[in-house]
Amino acid sequence: HTRQVEADFADAIAEQLSRGADPATPDERLHTIVTARCIAAAVFGAMEMWMVGTDRSPDELARLCSAALRSVREGIAAD
């Protein structure tokens, strides 16, 4: 169920990224889909860490989400 919610979240992000306009090429559509799925995975990964951690404050969730999204922005191969 969680994976379906994550996929639905990614679809909503993709819709916002495309702002209702269809990308002109298949590669542009792929870029939008991959970006949306990475964002969704980052947020859901942060929520998973938050749920099993000892600090379950909203501030900690916000910090984890920011760190996860920063990781996506910086790239997978960044050290």
Backbone bond lengths (Angstrom), bond angles and torsions (degrees), N, CA, C in turn:
res aa  C-N    CA-C-N  psi(-1)  N-CA   C-N-CA  omega(-1)  CA-C   N-CA-C  phi
1 H - - - 1.444 - - 1.536 110.76 -
2 T 1.312 116.15 -41.56 1.464 119.82 -179.28 1.526 110.93 -61.75
3 R 1.321 117.39 -39.89 1.465 120.89 -179.99 1.530 111.01 -65.50
4 Q 1.334 116.99 -35.40 1.461 119.95 177.61 1.528 110.16 -67.96
5 V 1.316 117.02 -40.47 1.467 120.68 177.59 1.532 109.46 -63.30
6 E 1.326 116.87 -41.54 1.466 120.81 177.93 1.524 110.50 -62.05
7 A 1.336 117.27 -42.50 1.466 120.97 178.51 1.531 111.00 -64.61
8 D 1.318 116.85 -41.02 1.465 120.45 177.04 1.527 110.79 -63.33
9 F 1.321 116.52 -39.51 1.465 121.80 177.07 1.531 109.77 -62.57
10 A 1.333 116.68 -44.37 1.471 121.02 178.29 1.527 110.57 -61.23
11 D 1.328 117.01 -40.14 1.472 119.88 177.56 1.530 110.99 -62.18
12 A 1.323 116.63 -41.83 1.464 120.35 178.70 1.531 110.98 -64.74
13 I 1.323 116.47 -39.01 1.470 120.45 177.51 1.526 109.69 -64.91
14 A 1.337 116.96 -44.92 1.468 120.83 179.36 1.525 110.82 -58.82
15 E 1.321 116.13 -40.78 1.459 119.87 178.41 1.522 110.71 -62.17
16 Q 1.327 116.64 -42.14 1.468 120.10 178.53 1.525 111.25 -67.48
17 L 1.328 116.87 -38.90 1.462 119.83 179.99 1.521 111.69 -65.08
18 S 1.318 116.41 -36.38 1.464 119.54 179.91 1.522 111.49 -84.20
19 R 1.332 116.65 -12.43 1.471 123.43 177.91 1.518 112.38 49.56
20 G 1.342 115.17 41.92 1.454 120.67 175.34 1.517 115.45 79.29
21 A 1.325 118.24 -8.05 1.463 121.47 179.03 1.524 109.39 -100.31
22 D 1.308 116.74 133.87 1.461 119.87 177.82 1.525 109.75 -73.00
23 P 1.341 116.79 133.75 1.465 119.76 176.33 1.534 110.11 -59.40
24 A 1.310 115.87 147.89 1.463 121.46 -174.19 1.527 113.14 -71.03
25 T 1.310 117.57 -30.60 1.470 119.81 -175.90 1.526 110.32 -129.14
26 P 1.339 116.83 159.53 1.470 119.21 175.37 1.527 112.63 -58.92
27 D 1.322 117.94 -35.07 1.464 120.47 179.10 1.532 111.49 -65.81
28 E 1.326 117.05 -36.52 1.461 119.96 176.82 1.524 110.78 -67.59
29 R 1.320 116.76 -39.19 1.470 120.95 177.04 1.526 109.59 -63.61
30 L 1.337 116.69 -43.37 1.463 120.98 178.08 1.521 110.65 -59.90
31 H 1.323 116.70 -43.86 1.466 120.89 179.26 1.528 110.45 -59.06
32 T 1.319 116.91 -43.91 1.460 121.29 178.97 1.526 111.12 -62.85
33 I 1.321 116.86 -45.03 1.466 121.19 -178.87 1.520 111.03 -64.78
34 V 1.336 117.03 -45.84 1.467 120.20 -179.32 1.529 110.47 -64.17
35 T 1.327 116.97 -42.48 1.458 120.61 178.34 1.522 110.86 -60.54
36 A 1.329 116.54 -46.97 1.463 120.86 -179.25 1.523 111.60 -62.49
37 R 1.314 117.07 -42.07 1.468 119.89 -179.32 1.526 111.41 -68.79
38 C 1.326 117.39 -35.09 1.470 120.08 176.72 1.522 110.98 -66.33
39 I 1.317 117.14 -42.34 1.458 120.54 178.00 1.519 110.30 -62.23
40 A 1.333 116.59 -47.07 1.465 120.30 -179.95 1.524 110.88 -61.39
41 A 1.329 117.36 -43.98 1.465 120.72 179.80 1.520 111.18 -62.99
42 A 1.321 117.47 -39.37 1.461 120.93 179.21 1.526 111.01 -63.02
43 V 1.322 116.62 -45.84 1.463 120.44 -178.91 1.525 110.66 -66.55
44 F 1.325 116.92 -43.23 1.461 119.43 179.78 1.528 111.44 -68.35
45 G 1.330 117.75 -34.62 1.462 120.65 174.73 1.518 111.40 -63.59
46 A 1.320 116.05 -41.13 1.471 120.59 177.48 1.525 110.47 -63.85
47 M 1.329 116.73 -42.62 1.466 119.68 179.36 1.531 111.09 -64.41
48 E 1.326 116.58 -36.90 1.468 119.78 177.75 1.530 111.01 -63.58
49 M 1.326 116.34 -45.07 1.467 120.39 177.88 1.529 110.51 -62.03
50 W 1.313 116.64 -40.35 1.455 122.14 -179.85 1.529 110.98 -64.20
51 M 1.332 116.64 -41.57 1.469 120.13 -177.17 1.529 112.70 -67.88
52 V 1.334 117.99 -30.18 1.466 119.87 -179.00 1.531 112.15 -96.44
53 G 1.320 116.60 -6.14 1.465 120.37 -179.14 1.516 112.43 -81.62
54 T 1.295 114.74 176.54 1.467 120.00 -179.98 1.520 112.87 -90.45
55 D 1.337 117.31 -23.79 1.463 121.59 178.92 1.525 107.89 -100.89
56 R 1.306 116.35 102.08 1.463 120.90 -177.87 1.528 111.54 -105.09
57 S 1.308 115.58 30.69 1.464 119.73 178.71 1.536 109.76 -77.59
58 P 1.328 116.91 153.82 1.459 119.97 174.78 1.530 112.62 -58.72
59 D 1.319 116.56 -33.48 1.466 119.63 177.98 1.525 111.30 -63.34
60 E 1.329 116.69 -39.64 1.471 120.09 179.01 1.517 110.33 -67.85
61 L 1.323 117.48 -40.04 1.465 120.12 176.71 1.524 110.56 -61.11
62 A 1.313 117.26 -43.47 1.462 121.15 178.00 1.523 110.85 -62.09
63 R 1.331 116.55 -41.49 1.468 120.34 179.25 1.520 110.91 -63.39
64 L 1.340 116.62 -44.93 1.460 120.72 -180.00 1.527 111.56 -64.13
65 C 1.327 116.77 -42.11 1.469 120.13 178.35 1.530 110.24 -62.56
66 S 1.321 116.96 -43.33 1.468 120.19 178.37 1.519 111.16 -61.73
67 A 1.328 116.45 -43.64 1.468 120.04 179.38 1.526 110.90 -64.33
68 A 1.327 117.02 -40.46 1.468 120.60 -179.95 1.529 110.73 -65.71
69 L 1.315 116.72 -44.61 1.468 119.87 179.24 1.526 111.71 -67.59
70 R 1.323 116.97 -33.02 1.465 120.41 175.31 1.522 109.99 -64.57
71 S 1.320 117.32 -38.90 1.463 121.69 177.01 1.509 111.07 -60.79
72 V 1.318 116.81 -42.54 1.466 120.44 177.93 1.521 109.79 -64.55
73 R 1.317 116.97 -45.44 1.467 120.90 -178.84 1.524 111.31 -61.09
74 E 1.339 116.63 -40.08 1.467 120.65 -177.30 1.519 111.83 -75.75
75 G 1.324 116.68 -23.83 1.464 119.87 177.68 1.506 112.44 104.29
76 I 1.290 114.50 152.90 1.462 122.13 -176.87 1.524 111.92 -64.39
77 A 1.323 117.16 -40.27 1.460 120.88 -174.09 1.529 113.48 -83.38
78 A 1.324 117.73 -4.40 1.466 119.93 -178.33 1.522 110.37 -66.73
79 D 1.318 115.61 140.89 1.483 121.14 179.02 1.490 110.38 -102.93
